[in-house]
Amino acid sequence: MGVVRFRAGEMDHNQERRHLAQADRHIAQVKGHIDRQRLIIDRLATMGEPTDEAWLTLAAFEATLQAFERHRATILRILRTD
């Protein structure tokens, strides 16, 4: 097997692409959590159950989504400057 050589910054570029893929997966997952939480809120409301905690959980998921989206934007900026 030969020696694999990377140009300066190429390994970092590949690492950032992996980070981008991971960020995309996290965003998709939290969007799924948000959709399910909205269904939970609807079911609770339909049954006349309290929804306060469910709304707080939804807000936490939405804040997490915003953080993941900001992180993804940062990764894209890094990739554009390489």
C-alpha positions as CSV (number, residue, x, y, z in Angstrom):
1,M,0.0,0.0,0.0
2,G,1.3,3.4,-0.9
3,V,1.4,6.5,1.3
4,V,-1.6,8.8,1.1
5,R,-0.6,12.4,1.0
6,F,-3.0,15.3,1.5
7,R,-2.4,18.9,0.3
8,A,-2.6,21.5,3.0
9,G,-6.1,22.0,4.2
10,E,-7.5,19.0,2.2
11,M,-7.9,16.8,5.3
12,D,-9.6,19.7,7.1
13,H,-11.9,20.1,4.1
14,N,-12.8,16.5,4.3
15,Q,-13.4,16.7,8.0
16,E,-15.7,19.7,7.5
17,R,-17.7,17.8,4.9
18,R,-18.2,15.0,7.4
19,H,-19.3,17.6,10.0
20,L,-21.7,19.0,7.4
21,A,-23.2,15.5,6.8
22,Q,-23.5,15.0,10.6
23,A,-25.2,18.5,11.0
24,D,-27.7,17.5,8.2
25,R,-28.5,14.3,10.0
26,H,-29.0,16.2,13.3
27,I,-31.3,18.7,11.6
28,A,-33.4,16.0,10.1
29,Q,-33.7,14.2,13.4
30,V,-34.7,17.3,15.4
31,K,-37.3,18.1,12.7
32,G,-38.8,14.7,13.2
33,H,-38.9,15.3,17.0
34,I,-40.7,18.6,16.3
35,D,-43.3,17.0,14.1
36,R,-43.9,14.3,16.7
37,Q,-44.1,16.8,19.5
38,R,-46.7,18.8,17.6
39,L,-48.8,15.6,17.3
40,I,-48.4,15.0,21.0
41,I,-49.7,18.5,21.7
42,D,-52.6,18.0,19.4
43,R,-53.5,14.7,21.1
44,L,-53.2,16.1,24.6
45,A,-55.4,19.1,23.7
46,T,-58.0,16.8,22.1
47,M,-58.1,14.7,25.3
48,G,-58.4,17.8,27.4
49,E,-55.0,17.2,29.0
50,P,-52.6,19.9,30.0
51,T,-50.1,20.9,27.3
52,D,-47.8,23.2,29.1
53,E,-44.9,20.8,29.4
54,A,-45.4,19.6,25.9
55,W,-45.2,23.2,24.6
56,L,-42.0,23.7,26.6
57,T,-40.5,20.5,25.1
58,L,-41.5,21.8,21.6
59,A,-39.7,25.1,22.3
60,A,-36.6,23.2,23.4
61,F,-36.6,21.2,20.2
62,E,-37.1,24.4,18.1
63,A,-34.2,26.1,19.9
64,T,-32.0,23.0,19.2
65,L,-33.0,23.2,15.5
66,Q,-31.9,26.8,15.4
67,A,-28.6,26.0,17.0
68,F,-28.0,23.1,14.5
69,E,-28.9,25.4,11.6
70,R,-26.5,28.1,12.8
71,H,-23.8,25.4,13.2
72,R,-24.5,24.1,9.6
73,A,-24.2,27.7,8.3
74,T,-20.8,28.0,10.0
75,I,-19.6,24.8,8.4
76,L,-20.7,26.0,5.0
77,R,-18.8,29.3,5.5
78,I,-15.7,27.4,6.4
79,L,-16.0,25.2,3.3
80,R,-16.5,28.2,1.1
81,T,-13.3,29.8,2.4
82,D,-11.1,26.8,1.8
